[in-house]
Amino acid sequence: MTKLIAVALLSSMPLIAAAQKDSLPDNGLKPLQIKGNLILPGIGMSLERKLSPKTTLHAEIDLMGSYYYTYSSYYGGDWGYELVPAVRLEERFYYNLRKRLARGKSMRNNSGNFLAVSGSYFFGPVANRNMRSQWSFSLQPLWGMQRGVGKHFSFDARFGLGPVYYSDVRRWEVQPRAQLMLGYVIR
């Protein structure tokens, strides 16, 4: 696991270095953005702090839900759900800010496309049915987009693929990730 974390940190270094070479005008990324989020399904809070003209550190605290259907020839089929608290830390590199500014598109609420390295820790479920999961950890590269909608709203979509460690079965699995969020920008 130490090697995996080291590889993720080293792979994000070019993002930081590239971001510091280019300067954007003051109307680029916000220095600090705080949002309340509606996650499909779930709720959360996020904080995004500007590190350089094109990079930010994005931290989240979420209460996420999931629904699933399982089937076996012996037990038959059954629906289940899970409600899990999670914390997430992402380093985001916004790669299309210059194009957005050149085309006259809005930069409101850190609108842009980004690449990210995301580390997530999922605590044990606070409510569940037909699940035995405990805590889990993931470290995934992501592609995402964030768009300002009006003055106080933001839409965020993220997609990625990466390793997830499950404590109940004590193994790593490679899993896809897709997340959609609608946020209310507090600051």
C-alpha positions in Angstrom: 0.0 0.0 0.0 2.9 2.3 0.7 4.2 1.8 -2.8 0.7 2.7 -4.2 0.6 5.9 -2.3 4.1 6.8 -3.3 3.3 6.2 -7.0 0.1 8.4 -6.7 2.1 11.3 -5.1 4.9 11.1 -7.6 2.5 11.0 -10.5 0.8 14.2 -9.3 4.1 16.1 -9.1 4.1 17.0 -12.9 0.6 18.5 -12.4 1.9 20.8 -9.7 5.1 21.7 -11.7 3.2 22.4 -14.9 0.6 24.5 -13.1 3.2 26.8 -11.6 4.8 27.7 -14.9 1.6 29.3 -16.4 0.0 32.4 -14.9 -3.7 33.2 -15.3 -5.4 36.6 -14.6 -7.1 37.2 -11.3 -10.5 36.2 -12.6 -9.4 32.5 -12.8 -9.9 30.1 -10.0 -11.4 31.3 -6.7 -8.9 31.3 -3.7 -11.4 29.4 -1.5 -14.8 27.8 -2.3 -17.1 26.1 0.2 -20.1 24.2 -0.9 -23.0 22.1 0.4 -23.5 19.2 -2.0 -26.4 16.9 -3.1 -24.7 13.7 -4.3 -26.8 11.2 -6.2 -27.6 9.6 -3.7 -26.3 11.4 -0.6 -25.3 14.7 0.9 -22.0 16.4 1.8 -19.8 19.5 2.3 -16.7 20.4 0.3 -13.9 22.9 0.5 -11.7 23.8 -2.5 -8.5 25.9 -1.9 -6.4 27.3 -4.8 -2.8 26.1 -4.7 -1.6 27.7 -7.9 -3.2 29.3 -11.0 -4.4 25.9 -12.3 -4.4 23.6 -9.3 -6.6 23.2 -6.2 -6.9 21.0 -3.2 -10.5 19.7 -2.9 -11.6 18.1 0.4 -15.0 16.6 1.0 -17.0 15.0 3.9 -20.0 13.0 2.6 -22.8 10.7 3.7 -23.2 8.5 0.6 -25.9 6.0 -0.2 -25.9 3.1 -2.6 -28.5 0.6 -3.8 -27.8 -2.8 -5.3 -29.4 -6.1 -6.3 -27.8 -9.5 -5.6 -28.7 -12.9 -7.0 -27.6 -16.4 -6.4 -29.1 -19.7 -7.6 -29.4 -20.9 -4.0 -30.7 -17.8 -2.1 -32.5 -16.1 -5.0 -32.5 -12.3 -5.6 -32.6 -9.5 -3.1 -32.3 -5.7 -2.9 -30.1 -4.0 -0.5 -28.9 -0.5 0.5 -26.0 1.1 2.4 -25.4 4.5 3.9 -21.7 5.3 4.5 -19.9 8.4 5.8 -16.8 9.2 3.7 -13.9 11.7 3.5 -12.1 12.5 0.3 -9.1 14.6 -0.7 -8.3 15.4 -4.3 -5.6 17.4 -6.0 -7.2 18.9 -9.1 -5.4 20.2 -12.2 -7.7 22.4 -14.3 -6.3 22.0 -17.8 -8.7 24.1 -20.0 -8.8 27.5 -18.2 -7.0 29.4 -20.9 -9.4 28.1 -23.6 -12.4 29.0 -21.4 -11.1 32.6 -20.9 -10.2 33.0 -24.6 -13.7 31.9 -25.7 -15.3 34.2 -23.2 -16.8 31.4 -21.1 -17.6 31.9 -17.4 -15.1 30.9 -14.7 -17.8 31.3 -12.0 -17.4 28.8 -9.1 -14.3 27.3 -10.6 -15.8 26.2 -13.9 -13.5 24.0 -15.9 -12.4 20.5 -16.8 -9.8 18.8 -14.5 -7.6 15.8 -13.9 -7.3 14.7 -10.3 -5.7 12.2 -8.0 -8.4 11.3 -5.4 -7.9 9.5 -2.1 -11.1 8.4 -0.3 -11.7 6.7 3.0 -15.1 5.1 3.5 -16.1 4.4 7.2 -18.2 1.5 8.2 -21.9 1.8 7.2 -24.2 3.7 9.6 -27.3 2.0 8.0 -27.4 -1.0 5.7 -29.4 -4.0 4.6 -27.8 -7.3 3.4 -24.2 -5.8 3.5 -21.3 -6.8 5.7 -18.8 -4.2 4.5 -16.5 -2.5 6.9 -14.2 0.4 6.1 -12.5 0.8 2.6 -9.9 3.0 1.0 -9.5 4.0 -2.6 -6.8 5.9 -4.6 -8.0 6.8 -8.1 -7.1 9.0 -11.0 -10.1 11.0 -12.2 -11.3 13.1 -15.0 -14.0 15.6 -14.1 -15.8 18.8 -14.9 -17.2 21.5 -12.7 -19.6 24.2 -14.0 -21.1 27.2 -12.3 -24.9 27.3 -12.7 -26.2 30.7 -11.8 -24.6 32.7 -9.1 -24.7 30.2 -6.2 -24.9 26.7 -7.7 -22.4 24.3 -9.2 -22.6 21.0 -11.1 -19.7 18.5 -10.7 -19.2 15.2 -12.5 -16.2 12.9 -12.0 -15.2 9.6 -13.6 -12.3 7.3 -12.9 -10.9 3.9 -12.5 -8.6 2.7 -9.7 -7.8 0.4 -6.8 -10.1 0.1 -3.8 -9.1 -1.8 -0.6 -11.9 -3.6 1.3 -11.2 -4.4 4.9 -13.8 -7.1 5.3 -12.3 -9.3 2.6 -8.8 -7.9 3.0 -8.1 -7.4 -0.7 -7.6 -4.7 -3.4 -10.0 -4.5 -6.4 -9.9 -2.2 -9.4 -13.3 -0.5 -9.7 -14.8 2.3 -11.8 -16.1 5.5 -10.2 -18.8 7.8 -11.4 -20.1 10.6 -9.3 -22.6 13.5 -10.0 -23.1 16.4 -7.6 -25.2 19.5 -7.4 -23.7 22.0 -5.0 -24.8 25.2 -3.3 -21.8 27.6 -3.1 -21.7 29.1 0.4 -18.5 31.1 -0.2 
